Amino acid sequence: MNQVIEMEKQENGKSWAMARSRWGKRAAKVGTAVAAMGSSAMALAVDHTAAISAAQTDATTNTTAAVTAVIGIAAIVMGVGIVLKLINR
């Protein structure tokens, strides 16, 4: 455990040798390959910010239209109900 802590503290390029002595040559290579793949995968990630913003705008527009339609239908039904009550008197 102390070797791991010392490896984290040192930033002088000796981490490959320390990892190799601690876990063996194959494990050190696998760890380096995994780190390289992770950084390259992040570099290839596509920025979807514009698509997400467009989807949010569309969702807001659709929600506003739905609420307007529901309020309009409720107003028509209430108006028809009032007219029918007045006719029945």
PDB file with one MODEL, atoms N, CA, C and O in Angstrom:
MODEL        1
ATOM      1  N   MET A   1       0.828  -1.185   0.000  1.00  0.00           N
ATOM      2  CA  MET A   1       0.000   0.000   0.000  1.00  0.00           C
ATOM      3  C   MET A   1       0.873   1.248   0.000  1.00  0.00           C
ATOM      4  O   MET A   1       0.543   2.239  -0.651  1.00  0.00           O
ATOM      5  N   ASN A   2       1.981   1.201   0.727  1.00  0.00           N
ATOM      6  CA  ASN A   2       2.876   2.357   0.775  1.00  0.00           C
ATOM      7  C   ASN A   2       3.485   2.644  -0.585  1.00  0.00           C
ATOM      8  O   ASN A   2       3.713   3.802  -0.938  1.00  0.00           O
ATOM      9  N   GLN A   3       3.754   1.579  -1.361  1.00  0.00           N
ATOM     10  CA  GLN A   3       4.307   1.789  -2.696  1.00  0.00           C
ATOM     11  C   GLN A   3       3.308   2.503  -3.595  1.00  0.00           C
ATOM     12  O   GLN A   3       3.700   3.321  -4.427  1.00  0.00           O
ATOM     13  N   VAL A   4       2.030   2.206  -3.441  1.00  0.00           N
ATOM     14  CA  VAL A   4       1.010   2.874  -4.237  1.00  0.00           C
ATOM     15  C   VAL A   4       0.942   4.347  -3.864  1.00  0.00           C
ATOM     16  O   VAL A   4       0.831   5.205  -4.740  1.00  0.00           O
ATOM     17  N   ILE A   5       1.007   4.642  -2.586  1.00  0.00           N
ATOM     18  CA  ILE A   5       0.969   6.030  -2.130  1.00  0.00           C
ATOM     19  C   ILE A   5       2.192   6.780  -2.633  1.00  0.00           C
ATOM     20  O   ILE A   5       2.079   7.921  -3.081  1.00  0.00           O
ATOM     21  N   GLU A   6       3.344   6.159  -2.565  1.00  0.00           N
ATOM     22  CA  GLU A   6       4.560   6.793  -3.061  1.00  0.00           C
ATOM     23  C   GLU A   6       4.472   7.017  -4.567  1.00  0.00           C
ATOM     24  O   GLU A   6       4.954   8.030  -5.073  1.00  0.00           O
ATOM     25  N   MET A   7       3.859   6.074  -5.286  1.00  0.00           N
ATOM     26  CA  MET A   7       3.730   6.204  -6.732  1.00  0.00           C
ATOM     27  C   MET A   7       2.825   7.392  -7.066  1.00  0.00           C
ATOM     28  O   MET A   7       3.066   8.099  -8.044  1.00  0.00           O
ATOM     29  N   GLU A   8       1.783   7.612  -6.254  1.00  0.00           N
ATOM     30  CA  GLU A   8       0.895   8.739  -6.493  1.00  0.00           C
ATOM     31  C   GLU A   8       1.589  10.062  -6.203  1.00  0.00           C
ATOM     32  O   GLU A   8       1.314  11.064  -6.863  1.00  0.00           O
ATOM     33  N   LYS A   9       2.481  10.076  -5.225  1.00  0.00           N
ATOM     34  CA  LYS A   9       3.154  11.312  -4.847  1.00  0.00           C
ATOM     35  C   LYS A   9       4.200  11.723  -5.871  1.00  0.00           C
ATOM     36  O   LYS A   9       4.416  12.917  -6.078  1.00  0.00           O
ATOM     37  N   GLN A  10       4.847  10.773  -6.510  1.00  0.00           N
ATOM     38  CA  GLN A  10       5.945  11.084  -7.421  1.00  0.00           C
ATOM     39  C   GLN A  10       5.414  11.344  -8.822  1.00  0.00           C
ATOM     40  O   GLN A  10       4.655  10.545  -9.370  1.00  0.00           O
ATOM     41  N   GLU A  11       5.823  12.470  -9.394  1.00  0.00           N
ATOM     42  CA  GLU A  11       5.426  12.833 -10.747  1.00  0.00           C
ATOM     43  C   GLU A  11       6.682  12.968 -11.620  1.00  0.00           C
ATOM     44  O   GLU A  11       6.753  13.881 -12.443  1.00  0.00           O
ATOM     45  N   ASN A  12       7.642  12.105 -11.464  1.00  0.00           N
ATOM     46  CA  ASN A  12       8.924  12.277 -12.136  1.00  0.00           C
ATOM     47  C   ASN A  12       9.167  11.242 -13.239  1.00  0.00           C
ATOM     48  O   ASN A  12      10.320  11.021 -13.611  1.00  0.00           O
ATOM     49  N   GLY A  13       8.133  10.608 -13.768  1.00  0.00           N
ATOM     50  CA  GLY A  13       8.301   9.670 -14.866  1.00  0.00           C
ATOM     51  C   GLY A  13       8.693   8.268 -14.447  1.00  0.00           C
ATOM     52  O   GLY A  13       8.943   7.429 -15.312  1.00  0.00           O
ATOM     53  N   LYS A  14       8.757   7.985 -13.183  1.00  0.00           N
ATOM     54  CA  LYS A  14       9.162   6.664 -12.717  1.00  0.00           C
ATOM     55  C   LYS A  14       7.971   5.759 -12.439  1.00  0.00           C
ATOM     56  O   LYS A  14       8.140   4.657 -11.918  1.00  0.00           O
ATOM     57  N   SER A  15       6.775   6.210 -12.778  1.00  0.00           N
ATOM     58  CA  SER A  15       5.591   5.422 -12.437  1.00  0.00           C
ATOM     59  C   SER A  15       5.552   4.106 -13.215  1.00  0.00           C
ATOM     60  O   SER A  15       5.063   3.110 -12.683  1.00  0.00           O
ATOM     61  N   TRP A  16       6.051   4.065 -14.459  1.00  0.00           N
ATOM     62  CA  TRP A  16       6.075   2.825 -15.241  1.00  0.00           C
ATOM     63  C   TRP A  16       6.947   1.787 -14.553  1.00  0.00           C
ATOM     64  O   TRP A  16       6.562   0.625 -14.426  1.00  0.00           O
ATOM     65  N   ALA A  17       8.118   2.212 -14.112  1.00  0.00           N
ATOM     66  CA  ALA A  17       9.036   1.279 -13.453  1.00  0.00           C
ATOM     67  C   ALA A  17       8.475   0.829 -12.107  1.00  0.00           C
ATOM     68  O   ALA A  17       8.631  -0.329 -11.721  1.00  0.00           O
ATOM     69  N   MET A  18       7.828   1.737 -11.401  1.00  0.00           N
ATOM     70  CA  MET A  18       7.268   1.370 -10.102  1.00  0.00           C
ATOM     71  C   MET A  18       6.086   0.415 -10.283  1.00  0.00           C
ATOM     72  O   MET A  18       5.929  -0.532  -9.512  1.00  0.00           O
ATOM     73  N   ALA A  19       5.263   0.661 -11.293  1.00  0.00           N
ATOM     74  CA  ALA A  19       4.125  -0.230 -11.540  1.00  0.00           C
ATOM     75  C   ALA A  19       4.615  -1.602 -11.982  1.00  0.00           C
ATOM     76  O   ALA A  19       4.068  -2.627 -11.575  1.00  0.00           O
ATOM     77  N   ARG A  20       5.650  -1.614 -12.817  1.00  0.00           N
ATOM     78  CA  ARG A  20       6.183  -2.888 -13.292  1.00  0.00           C
ATOM     79  C   ARG A  20       6.771  -3.683 -12.139  1.00  0.00           C
ATOM     80  O   ARG A  20       6.593  -4.899 -12.070  1.00  0.00           O
ATOM     81  N   SER A  21       7.471  -3.007 -11.230  1.00  0.00           N
ATOM     82  CA  SER A  21       8.051  -3.733 -10.100  1.00  0.00           C
ATOM     83  C   SER A  21       6.975  -4.174  -9.111  1.00  0.00           C
ATOM     84  O   SER A  21       7.141  -5.186  -8.430  1.00  0.00           O
ATOM     85  N   ARG A  22       5.899  -3.444  -9.027  1.00  0.00           N
ATOM     86  CA  ARG A  22       4.840  -3.777  -8.068  1.00  0.00           C
ATOM     87  C   ARG A  22       3.922  -4.882  -8.596  1.00  0.00           C
ATOM     88  O   ARG A  22       3.630  -5.833  -7.871  1.00  0.00           O
ATOM     89  N   TRP A  23       3.460  -4.770  -9.851  1.00  0.00           N
ATOM     90  CA  TRP A  23       2.460  -5.703 -10.361  1.00  0.00           C
ATOM     91  C   TRP A  23       2.942  -6.577 -11.518  1.00  0.00           C
ATOM     92  O   TRP A  23       2.202  -7.450 -11.971  1.00  0.00           O
ATOM     93  N   GLY A  24       4.102  -6.373 -11.979  1.00  0.00           N
ATOM     94  CA  GLY A  24       4.616  -7.172 -13.072  1.00  0.00           C
ATOM     95  C   GLY A  24       4.494  -6.433 -14.392  1.00  0.00           C
ATOM     96  O   GLY A  24       3.762  -5.451 -14.517  1.00  0.00           O
ATOM     97  N   LYS A  25       5.227  -6.930 -15.364  1.00  0.00           N
ATOM     98  CA  LYS A  25       5.321  -6.235 -16.653  1.00  0.00           C
ATOM     99  C   LYS A  25       3.990  -6.253 -17.399  1.00  0.00           C
ATOM    100  O   LYS A  25       3.593  -5.231 -17.959  1.00  0.00           O
ATOM    101  N   ARG A  26       3.299  -7.377 -17.421  1.00  0.00           N
ATOM    102  CA  ARG A  26       2.047  -7.491 -18.174  1.00  0.00           C
ATOM    103  C   ARG A  26       0.963  -6.587 -17.591  1.00  0.00           C
ATOM    104  O   ARG A  26       0.247  -5.925 -18.342  1.00  0.00           O
ATOM    105  N   ALA A  27       0.834  -6.550 -16.283  1.00  0.00           N
ATOM    106  CA  ALA A  27      -0.185  -5.722 -15.647  1.00  0.00           C
ATOM    107  C   ALA A  27       0.079  -4.241 -15.899  1.00  0.00           C
ATOM    108  O   ALA A  27      -0.858  -3.464 -16.082  1.00  0.00           O
ATOM    109  N   ALA A  28       1.332  -3.857 -15.909  1.00  0.00           N
ATOM    110  CA  ALA A  28       1.670  -2.462 -16.174  1.00  0.00           C
ATOM    111  C   ALA A  28       1.307  -2.084 -17.600  1.00  0.00           C
ATOM    112  O   ALA A  28       0.814  -0.982 -17.842  1.00  0.00           O
ATOM    113  N   LYS A  29       1.545  -2.986 -18.548  1.00  0.00           N
ATOM    114  CA  LYS A  29       1.196  -2.710 -19.947  1.00  0.00           C
ATOM    115  C   LYS A  29      -0.321  -2.634 -20.117  1.00  0.00           C
ATOM    116  O   LYS A  29      -0.822  -1.775 -20.843  1.00  0.00           O
ATOM    117  N   VAL A  30      -1.044  -3.521 -19.459  1.00  0.00           N
ATOM    118  CA  VAL A  30      -2.504  -3.514 -19.557  1.00  0.00           C
ATOM    119  C   VAL A  30      -3.055  -2.216 -18.982  1.00  0.00           C
ATOM    120  O   VAL A  30      -3.954  -1.611 -19.566  1.00  0.00           O
ATOM    121  N   GLY A  31      -2.530  -1.791 -17.855  1.00  0.00           N
ATOM    122  CA  GLY A  31      -2.978  -0.536 -17.250  1.00  0.00           C
ATOM    123  C   GLY A  31      -2.706   0.654 -18.146  1.00  0.00           C
ATOM    124  O   GLY A  31      -3.546   1.546 -18.262  1.00  0.00           O
ATOM    125  N   THR A  32      -1.552   0.683 -18.777  1.00  0.00           N
ATOM    126  CA  THR A  32      -1.213   1.769 -19.693  1.00  0.00           C
ATOM    127  C   THR A  32      -2.130   1.748 -20.909  1.00  0.00           C
ATOM    128  O   THR A  32      -2.569   2.802 -21.369  1.00  0.00           O
ATOM    129  N   ALA A  33      -2.424   0.563 -21.433  1.00  0.00           N
ATOM    130  CA  ALA A  33      -3.310   0.450 -22.589  1.00  0.00           C
ATOM    131  C   ALA A  33      -4.727   0.897 -22.251  1.00  0.00           C
ATOM    132  O   ALA A  33      -5.372   1.575 -23.050  1.00  0.00           O
ATOM    133  N   VAL A  34      -5.208   0.527 -21.085  1.00  0.00           N
ATOM    134  CA  VAL A  34      -6.557   0.939 -20.669  1.00  0.00           C
ATOM    135  C   VAL A  34      -6.626   2.456 -20.518  1.00  0.00           C
ATOM    136  O   VAL A  34      -7.606   3.077 -20.929  1.00  0.00           O
ATOM    137  N   ALA A  35      -5.602   3.046 -19.938  1.00  0.00           N
ATOM    138  CA  ALA A  35      -5.576   4.502 -19.784  1.00  0.00           C
ATOM    139  C   ALA A  35      -5.541   5.197 -21.143  1.00  0.00           C
ATOM    140  O   ALA A  35      -6.207   6.214 -21.340  1.00  0.00           O
ATOM    141  N   ALA A  36      -4.777   4.657 -22.065  1.00  0.00           N
ATOM    142  CA  ALA A  36      -4.700   5.248 -23.400  1.00  0.00           C
ATOM    143  C   ALA A  36      -6.024   5.123 -24.145  1.00  0.00           C
ATOM    144  O   ALA A  36      -6.434   6.051 -24.842  1.00  0.00           O
ATOM    145  N   MET A  37      -6.693   3.983 -24.002  1.00  0.00           N
ATOM    146  CA  MET A  37      -7.986   3.794 -24.666  1.00  0.00           C
ATOM    147  C   MET A  37      -9.032   4.731 -24.082  1.00  0.00           C
ATOM    148  O   MET A  37      -9.863   5.267 -24.817  1.00  0.00           O
ATOM    149  N   GLY A  38      -9.001   4.932 -22.791  1.00  0.00           N
ATOM    150  CA  GLY A  38      -9.965   5.838 -22.166  1.00  0.00           C
ATOM    151  C   GLY A  38      -9.787   7.269 -22.636  1.00  0.00           C
ATOM    152  O   GLY A  38     -10.768   7.964 -22.902  1.00  0.00           O
ATOM    153  N   SER A  39      -8.541   7.717 -22.741  1.00  0.00           N
ATOM    154  CA  SER A  39      -8.302   9.087 -23.180  1.00  0.00           C
ATOM    155  C   SER A  39      -8.629   9.252 -24.663  1.00  0.00           C
ATOM    156  O   SER A  39      -9.111  10.309 -25.069  1.00  0.00           O
ATOM    157  N   SER A  40      -8.374   8.226 -25.478  1.00  0.00           N
ATOM    158  CA  SER A  40      -8.707   8.340 -26.897  1.00  0.00           C
ATOM    159  C   SER A  40     -10.213   8.273 -27.111  1.00  0.00           C
ATOM    160  O   SER A  40     -10.734   8.913 -28.024  1.00  0.00           O
ATOM    161  N   ALA A  41     -10.913   7.514 -26.291  1.00  0.00           N
ATOM    162  CA  ALA A  41     -12.375   7.457 -26.411  1.00  0.00           C
ATOM    163  C   ALA A  41     -12.985   8.803 -26.065  1.00  0.00           C
ATOM    164  O   ALA A  41     -13.957   9.218 -26.696  1.00  0.00           O
ATOM    165  N   MET A  42     -12.443   9.485 -25.088  1.00  0.00           N
ATOM    166  CA  MET A  42     -12.956  10.811 -24.749  1.00  0.00           C
ATOM    167  C   MET A  42     -12.646  11.810 -25.851  1.00  0.00           C
ATOM    168  O   MET A  42     -13.429  12.730 -26.091  1.00  0.00           O
ATOM    169  N   ALA A  43     -11.519  11.641 -26.522  1.00  0.00           N
ATOM    170  CA  ALA A  43     -11.170  12.552 -27.612  1.00  0.00           C
ATOM    171  C   ALA A  43     -12.097  12.349 -28.804  1.00  0.00           C
ATOM    172  O   ALA A  43     -12.333  13.295 -29.557  1.00  0.00           O
ATOM    173  N   LEU A  44     -12.624  11.154 -28.997  1.00  0.00           N
ATOM    174  CA  LEU A  44     -13.508  10.867 -30.124  1.00  0.00           C
ATOM    175  C   LEU A  44     -14.976  11.130 -29.813  1.00  0.00           C
ATOM    176  O   LEU A  44     -15.822  10.969 -30.693  1.00  0.00           O
ATOM    177  N   ALA A  45     -15.298  11.526 -28.596  1.00  0.00           N
ATOM    178  CA  ALA A  45     -16.689  11.771 -28.222  1.00  0.00           C
ATOM    179  C   ALA A  45     -17.243  12.941 -29.025  1.00  0.00           C
ATOM    180  O   ALA A  45     -16.559  13.941 -29.242  1.00  0.00           O
ATOM    181  N   VAL A  46     -18.488  12.803 -29.460  1.00  0.00           N
ATOM    182  CA  VAL A  46     -19.129  13.826 -30.277  1.00  0.00           C
ATOM    183  C   VAL A  46     -19.907  14.769 -29.371  1.00  0.00           C
ATOM    184  O   VAL A  46     -20.534  14.340 -28.403  1.00  0.00           O
ATOM    185  N   ASP A  47     -19.860  16.052 -29.695  1.00  0.00           N
ATOM    186  CA  ASP A  47     -20.581  17.053 -28.915  1.00  0.00           C
ATOM    187  C   ASP A  47     -22.017  17.148 -29.420  1.00  0.00           C
ATOM    188  O   ASP A  47     -22.252  17.554 -30.558  1.00  0.00           O
ATOM    189  N   HIS A  48     -22.968  16.777 -28.580  1.00  0.00           N
ATOM    190  CA  HIS A  48     -24.381  16.773 -28.960  1.00  0.00           C
ATOM    191  C   HIS A  48     -25.135  17.941 -28.337  1.00  0.00           C
ATOM    192  O   HIS A  48     -26.355  17.870 -28.186  1.00  0.00           O
ATOM    193  N   THR A  49     -24.444  19.004 -27.976  1.00  0.00           N
ATOM    194  CA  THR A  49     -25.075  20.128 -27.290  1.00  0.00           C
ATOM    195  C   THR A  49     -26.142  20.774 -28.160  1.00  0.00           C
ATOM    196  O   THR A  49     -27.222  21.093 -27.662  1.00  0.00           O
ATOM    197  N   ALA A  50     -25.871  20.976 -29.442  1.00  0.00           N
ATOM    198  CA  ALA A  50     -26.839  21.627 -30.333  1.00  0.00           C
ATOM    199  C   ALA A  50     -28.097  20.772 -30.497  1.00  0.00           C
ATOM    200  O   ALA A  50     -29.209  21.299 -30.496  1.00  0.00           O
ATOM    201  N   ALA A  51     -27.927  19.468 -30.636  1.00  0.00           N
ATOM    202  CA  ALA A  51     -29.081  18.574 -30.785  1.00  0.00           C
ATOM    203  C   ALA A  51     -29.921  18.553 -29.511  1.00  0.00           C
ATOM    204  O   ALA A  51     -31.149  18.513 -29.585  1.00  0.00           O
ATOM    205  N   ILE A  52     -29.286  18.580 -28.362  1.00  0.00           N
ATOM    206  CA  ILE A  52     -30.011  18.581 -27.098  1.00  0.00           C
ATOM    207  C   ILE A  52     -30.777  19.888 -26.932  1.00  0.00           C
ATOM    208  O   ILE A  52     -31.926  19.881 -26.490  1.00  0.00           O
ATOM    209  N   SER A  53     -30.153  21.003 -27.281  1.00  0.00           N
ATOM    210  CA  SER A  53     -30.831  22.302 -27.187  1.00  0.00           C
ATOM    211  C   SER A  53     -32.035  22.355 -28.121  1.00  0.00           C
ATOM    212  O   SER A  53     -33.085  22.876 -27.745  1.00  0.00           O
ATOM    213  N   ALA A  54     -31.894  21.819 -29.340  1.00  0.00           N
ATOM    214  CA  ALA A  54     -33.014  21.793 -30.278  1.00  0.00           C
ATOM    215  C   ALA A  54     -34.148  20.919 -29.757  1.00  0.00           C
ATOM    216  O   ALA A  54     -35.319  21.267 -29.907  1.00  0.00           O
ATOM    217  N   ALA A  55     -33.813  19.801 -29.154  1.00  0.00           N
ATOM    218  CA  ALA A  55     -34.835  18.912 -28.597  1.00  0.00           C
ATOM    219  C   ALA A  55     -35.565  19.587 -27.437  1.00  0.00           C
ATOM    220  O   ALA A  55     -36.778  19.431 -27.296  1.00  0.00           O
ATOM    221  N   GLN A  56     -34.843  20.329 -26.613  1.00  0.00           N
ATOM    222  CA  GLN A  56     -35.482  21.049 -25.510  1.00  0.00           C
ATOM    223  C   GLN A  56     -36.433  22.123 -26.036  1.00  0.00           C
ATOM    224  O   GLN A  56     -37.520  22.316 -25.491  1.00  0.00           O
ATOM    225  N   THR A  57     -36.025  22.818 -27.092  1.00  0.00           N
ATOM    226  CA  THR A  57     -36.888  23.841 -27.685  1.00  0.00           C
ATOM    227  C   THR A  57     -38.148  23.210 -28.253  1.00  0.00           C
ATOM    228  O   THR A  57     -39.246  23.730 -28.057  1.00  0.00           O
ATOM    229  N   ASP A  58     -37.998  22.088 -28.957  1.00  0.00           N
ATOM    230  CA  ASP A  58     -39.167  21.387 -29.508  1.00  0.00           C
ATOM    231  C   ASP A  58     -40.094  20.904 -28.393  1.00  0.00           C
ATOM    232  O   ASP A  58     -41.315  20.993 -28.517  1.00  0.00           O
ATOM    233  N   ALA A  59     -39.529  20.404 -27.328  1.00  0.00           N
ATOM    234  CA  ALA A  59     -40.345  19.915 -26.216  1.00  0.00           C
ATOM    235  C   ALA A  59     -41.122  21.052 -25.568  1.00  0.00           C
ATOM    236  O   ALA A  59     -42.290  20.886 -25.214  1.00  0.00           O
ATOM    237  N   THR A  60     -40.478  22.206 -25.413  1.00  0.00           N
ATOM    238  CA  THR A  60     -41.160  23.368 -24.840  1.00  0.00           C
ATOM    239  C   THR A  60     -42.299  23.815 -25.742  1.00  0.00           C
ATOM    240  O   THR A  60     -43.386  24.136 -25.263  1.00  0.00           O
ATOM    241  N   THR A  61     -42.053  23.837 -27.050  1.00  0.00           N
ATOM    242  CA  THR A  61     -43.088  24.231 -28.014  1.00  0.00           C
ATOM    243  C   THR A  61     -44.265  23.257 -27.972  1.00  0.00           C
ATOM    244  O   THR A  61     -45.419  23.684 -27.970  1.00  0.00           O
ATOM    245  N   ASN A  62     -43.987  21.970 -27.939  1.00  0.00           N
ATOM    246  CA  ASN A  62     -45.048  20.967 -27.903  1.00  0.00           C
ATOM    247  C   ASN A  62     -45.854  21.047 -26.606  1.00  0.00           C
ATOM    248  O   ASN A  62     -47.077  20.904 -26.624  1.00  0.00           O
ATOM    249  N   THR A  63     -45.179  21.272 -25.498  1.00  0.00           N
ATOM    250  CA  THR A  63     -45.872  21.382 -24.216  1.00  0.00           C
ATOM    251  C   THR A  63     -46.780  22.612 -24.194  1.00  0.00           C
ATOM    252  O   THR A  63     -47.910  22.549 -23.710  1.00  0.00           O
ATOM    253  N   THR A  64     -46.286  23.713 -24.714  1.00  0.00           N
ATOM    254  CA  THR A  64     -47.089  24.941 -24.763  1.00  0.00           C
ATOM    255  C   THR A  64     -48.326  24.737 -25.634  1.00  0.00           C
ATOM    256  O   THR A  64     -49.423  25.164 -25.273  1.00  0.00           O
ATOM    257  N   ALA A  65     -48.146  24.084 -26.779  1.00  0.00           N
ATOM    258  CA  ALA A  65     -49.289  23.827 -27.663  1.00  0.00           C
ATOM    259  C   ALA A  65     -50.313  22.910 -27.000  1.00  0.00           C
ATOM    260  O   ALA A  65     -51.517  23.124 -27.143  1.00  0.00           O
ATOM    261  N   ALA A  66     -49.857  21.906 -26.287  1.00  0.00           N
ATOM    262  CA  ALA A  66     -50.771  20.977 -25.620  1.00  0.00           C
ATOM    263  C   ALA A  66     -51.553  21.673 -24.513  1.00  0.00           C
ATOM    264  O   ALA A  66     -52.758  21.461 -24.378  1.00  0.00           O
ATOM    265  N   VAL A  67     -50.886  22.491 -23.731  1.00  0.00           N
ATOM    266  CA  VAL A  67     -51.562  23.206 -22.649  1.00  0.00           C
ATOM    267  C   VAL A  67     -52.583  24.186 -23.224  1.00  0.00           C
ATOM    268  O   VAL A  67     -53.692  24.306 -22.703  1.00  0.00           O
ATOM    269  N   THR A  68     -52.216  24.877 -24.284  1.00  0.00           N
ATOM    270  CA  THR A  68     -53.148  25.807 -24.934  1.00  0.00           C
ATOM    271  C   THR A  68     -54.370  25.070 -25.456  1.00  0.00           C
ATOM    272  O   THR A  68     -55.492  25.555 -25.311  1.00  0.00           O
ATOM    273  N   ALA A  69     -54.171  23.916 -26.055  1.00  0.00           N
ATOM    274  CA  ALA A  69     -55.292  23.136 -26.581  1.00  0.00           C
ATOM    275  C   ALA A  69     -56.209  22.666 -25.455  1.00  0.00           C
ATOM    276  O   ALA A  69     -57.432  22.731 -25.588  1.00  0.00           O
ATOM    277  N   VAL A  70     -55.645  22.202 -24.367  1.00  0.00           N
ATOM    278  CA  VAL A  70     -56.462  21.731 -23.244  1.00  0.00           C
ATOM    279  C   VAL A  70     -57.262  22.876 -22.639  1.00  0.00           C
ATOM    280  O   VAL A  70     -58.442  22.706 -22.330  1.00  0.00           O
ATOM    281  N   ILE A  71     -56.640  24.040 -22.464  1.00  0.00           N
ATOM    282  CA  ILE A  71     -57.348  25.199 -21.918  1.00  0.00           C
ATOM    283  C   ILE A  71     -58.456  25.647 -22.874  1.00  0.00           C
ATOM    284  O   ILE A  71     -59.555  25.998 -22.445  1.00  0.00           O
ATOM    285  N   GLY A  72     -58.150  25.629 -24.176  1.00  0.00           N
ATOM    286  CA  GLY A  72     -59.166  26.006 -25.171  1.00  0.00           C
ATOM    287  C   GLY A  72     -60.359  25.073 -25.151  1.00  0.00           C
ATOM    288  O   GLY A  72     -61.502  25.530 -25.187  1.00  0.00           O
ATOM    289  N   ILE A  73     -60.116  23.775 -25.094  1.00  0.00           N
ATOM    290  CA  ILE A  73     -61.217  22.796 -25.052  1.00  0.00           C
ATOM    291  C   ILE A  73     -62.033  22.962 -23.772  1.00  0.00           C
ATOM    292  O   ILE A  73     -63.261  22.887 -23.804  1.00  0.00           O
ATOM    293  N   ALA A  74     -61.354  23.188 -22.646  1.00  0.00           N
ATOM    294  CA  ALA A  74     -62.071  23.394 -21.383  1.00  0.00           C
ATOM    295  C   ALA A  74     -62.946  24.641 -21.454  1.00  0.00           C
ATOM    296  O   ALA A  74     -64.069  24.635 -20.950  1.00  0.00           O
ATOM    297  N   ALA A  75     -62.443  25.721 -22.080  1.00  0.00           N
ATOM    298  CA  ALA A  75     -63.228  26.949 -22.211  1.00  0.00           C
ATOM    299  C   ALA A  75     -64.449  26.726 -23.100  1.00  0.00           C
ATOM    300  O   ALA A  75     -65.534  27.223 -22.797  1.00  0.00           O
ATOM    301  N   ILE A  76     -64.280  25.983 -24.194  1.00  0.00           N
ATOM    302  CA  ILE A  76     -65.416  25.702 -25.092  1.00  0.00           C
ATOM    303  C   ILE A  76     -66.465  24.867 -24.373  1.00  0.00           C
ATOM    304  O   ILE A  76     -67.657  25.158 -24.461  1.00  0.00           O
ATOM    305  N   VAL A  77     -66.031  23.837 -23.667  1.00  0.00           N
ATOM    306  CA  VAL A  77     -66.981  22.975 -22.955  1.00  0.00           C
ATOM    307  C   VAL A  77     -67.720  23.774 -21.884  1.00  0.00           C
ATOM    308  O   VAL A  77     -68.928  23.611 -21.716  1.00  0.00           O
ATOM    309  N   MET A  78     -67.010  24.633 -21.161  1.00  0.00           N
ATOM    310  CA  MET A  78     -67.656  25.436 -20.133  1.00  0.00           C
ATOM    311  C   MET A  78     -68.636  26.429 -20.765  1.00  0.00           C
ATOM    312  O   MET A  78     -69.730  26.642 -20.243  1.00  0.00           O
ATOM    313  N   GLY A  79     -68.243  27.030 -21.878  1.00  0.00           N
ATOM    314  CA  GLY A  79     -69.139  27.967 -22.567  1.00  0.00           C
ATOM    315  C   GLY A  79     -70.396  27.283 -23.066  1.00  0.00           C
ATOM    316  O   GLY A  79     -71.495  27.817 -22.922  1.00  0.00           O
ATOM    317  N   VAL A  80     -70.242  26.095 -23.658  1.00  0.00           N
ATOM    318  CA  VAL A  80     -71.410  25.342 -24.130  1.00  0.00           C
ATOM    319  C   VAL A  80     -72.295  24.974 -22.950  1.00  0.00           C
ATOM    320  O   VAL A  80     -73.520  25.028 -23.065  1.00  0.00           O
ATOM    321  N   GLY A  81     -71.712  24.604 -21.825  1.00  0.00           N
ATOM    322  CA  GLY A  81     -72.495  24.274 -20.633  1.00  0.00           C
ATOM    323  C   GLY A  81     -73.289  25.462 -20.137  1.00  0.00           C
ATOM    324  O   GLY A  81     -74.443  25.312 -19.737  1.00  0.00           O
ATOM    325  N   ILE A  82     -72.687  26.644 -20.158  1.00  0.00           N
ATOM    326  CA  ILE A  82     -73.396  27.852 -19.711  1.00  0.00           C
ATOM    327  C   ILE A  82     -74.550  28.172 -20.661  1.00  0.00           C
ATOM    328  O   ILE A  82     -75.647  28.519 -20.224  1.00  0.00           O
ATOM    329  N   VAL A  83     -74.290  28.050 -21.972  1.00  0.00           N
ATOM    330  CA  VAL A  83     -75.348  28.317 -22.968  1.00  0.00           C
ATOM    331  C   VAL A  83     -76.492  27.330 -22.778  1.00  0.00           C
ATOM    332  O   VAL A  83     -77.652  27.739 -22.829  1.00  0.00           O
ATOM    333  N   LEU A  84     -76.215  26.058 -22.563  1.00  0.00           N
ATOM    334  CA  LEU A  84     -77.278  25.079 -22.384  1.00  0.00           C
ATOM    335  C   LEU A  84     -78.085  25.346 -21.116  1.00  0.00           C
ATOM    336  O   LEU A  84     -79.298  25.136 -21.110  1.00  0.00           O
ATOM    337  N   LYS A  85     -77.440  25.803 -20.044  1.00  0.00           N
ATOM    338  CA  LYS A  85     -78.155  26.149 -18.818  1.00  0.00           C
ATOM    339  C   LYS A  85     -79.076  27.338 -19.043  1.00  0.00           C
ATOM    340  O   LYS A  85     -80.194  27.373 -18.529  1.00  0.00           O
ATOM    341  N   LEU A  86     -78.603  28.312 -19.812  1.00  0.00           N
ATOM    342  CA  LEU A  86     -79.437  29.481 -20.092  1.00  0.00           C
ATOM    343  C   LEU A  86     -80.617  29.128 -20.980  1.00  0.00           C
ATOM    344  O   LEU A  86     -81.699  29.691 -20.814  1.00  0.00           O
ATOM    345  N   ILE A  87     -80.433  28.211 -21.919  1.00  0.00           N
ATOM    346  CA  ILE A  87     -81.521  27.799 -22.813  1.00  0.00           C
ATOM    347  C   ILE A  87     -82.566  27.021 -22.032  1.00  0.00           C
ATOM    348  O   ILE A  87     -83.761  27.178 -22.284  1.00  0.00           O
ATOM    349  N   ASN A  88     -82.150  26.192 -21.095  1.00  0.00           N
ATOM    350  CA  ASN A  88     -83.077  25.359 -20.345  1.00  0.00           C
ATOM    351  C   ASN A  88     -83.925  26.159 -19.356  1.00  0.00           C
ATOM    352  O   ASN A  88     -84.919  25.619 -18.870  1.00  0.00           O
ATOM    353  N   ARG A  89     -83.603  27.390 -19.035  1.00  0.00           N
ATOM    354  CA  ARG A  89     -84.384  28.159 -18.050  1.00  0.00           C
ATOM    355  C   ARG A  89     -85.633  28.586 -18.658  1.00  0.00           C
ATOM    356  O   ARG A  89     -86.442  29.247 -18.008  1.00  0.00           O
TER     357      ARG A  89
ENDMDL
END
